[in-house]
């Protein structure tokens, strides 16, 4: 089954949900606020996507925590992702272990249509 990770009120997550519903694709939404994910879930994603793609440096959480000032290593970034899921760029789509980050219409079309 397709797993979609994110938060319900995120515009990019809403676009992904709309696409999946419009194309009758069954999926499970894992909302970071209701069901936080840990390193056992996040770490394997890095086999498919680079940290700079997964770690959201443009969001409010990143700015609020003042993480730019810390000049984090990738290992430190991973630890932050595991404890503060809102730092994960959304949505994360898990299609049988194939990971896609962010919603891009063409990428989703290539995966599903």
C-alpha positions in Angstrom: 0.0 0.0 0.0 1.0 3.6 -0.7 2.0 5.6 2.4 1.9 9.3 2.4 3.6 11.1 5.2 3.0 14.8 6.1 0.4 17.0 7.8 -3.2 17.4 6.7 -3.1 21.2 6.5 0.0 21.4 4.3 -0.7 22.6 0.8 1.7 20.1 -0.9 0.2 17.2 1.1 -3.3 18.4 0.0 -2.2 18.4 -3.6 -0.8 14.9 -3.3 -4.0 13.6 -1.6 -6.1 15.2 -4.4 -4.0 13.5 -7.0 -4.2 10.1 -5.3 -7.9 10.4 -4.8 -8.6 11.6 -8.4 -6.7 8.6 -9.7 -8.4 6.1 -7.3 -5.1 5.2 -5.7 -5.5 3.6 -2.2 -3.1 5.2 0.3 -2.6 5.6 4.0 -1.9 9.1 5.3 0.5 9.2 8.3 0.0 12.6 9.8 3.2 13.7 11.7 1.2 15.6 14.3 -1.1 12.6 15.1 1.5 9.8 14.6 5.1 11.0 14.8 7.7 8.9 13.1 11.0 7.9 14.5 14.5 7.2 13.1 13.5 3.6 12.2 11.2 5.1 9.7 13.2 8.2 8.6 16.7 6.7 8.3 15.8 4.3 5.4 14.4 7.2 3.4 18.0 8.5 3.1 18.9 5.5 0.9 16.6 7.0 -1.7 16.8 10.7 -1.2 19.5 13.1 -0.2 19.4 14.8 3.2 19.2 18.2 1.5 16.0 17.1 -0.2 14.5 15.7 3.0 15.5 18.3 5.5 13.2 21.4 5.2 15.3 24.5 5.7 12.5 26.8 4.4 9.8 26.1 7.0 8.7 27.9 10.2 10.0 25.1 12.4 13.6 25.4 11.1 13.5 29.2 11.6 11.9 28.9 15.1 14.5 26.4 16.3 17.3 28.6 14.8 19.0 25.6 13.3 20.8 27.5 10.6 23.0 29.0 13.3 24.1 25.5 14.4 25.6 24.5 11.1 24.4 20.9 11.5 26.1 17.8 10.1 24.0 15.3 8.3 23.9 13.0 11.3 22.7 15.9 13.5 20.1 16.8 10.8 18.9 13.2 11.0 18.5 13.3 14.7 16.5 16.5 14.4 14.2 14.9 11.8 13.6 12.0 14.1 12.6 14.2 17.0 11.0 17.1 15.1 9.0 15.6 12.2 7.9 19.0 11.0 11.4 19.5 9.7 10.7 16.8 7.1 9.9 18.2 3.7 6.4 17.2 2.8 4.9 15.1 1.6 7.0 11.9 1.7 5.5 9.2 -0.5 6.5 5.6 0.1 5.5 3.4 -2.8 6.7 -0.1 -1.9 10.0 1.3 -0.5 10.5 3.8 -3.3 10.6 7.2 -1.7 9.6 10.5 -3.2 9.8 13.8 -1.4 7.5 16.8 -2.2 4.6 16.8 -4.6 5.5 17.2 -8.3 2.7 16.4 -10.7 4.9 14.8 -13.4 6.7 12.6 -10.8 3.4 11.3 -9.5 2.1 10.8 -13.0 5.2 8.7 -13.9 4.8 6.6 -10.7 1.1 5.9 -11.0 -0.3 6.5 -14.5 
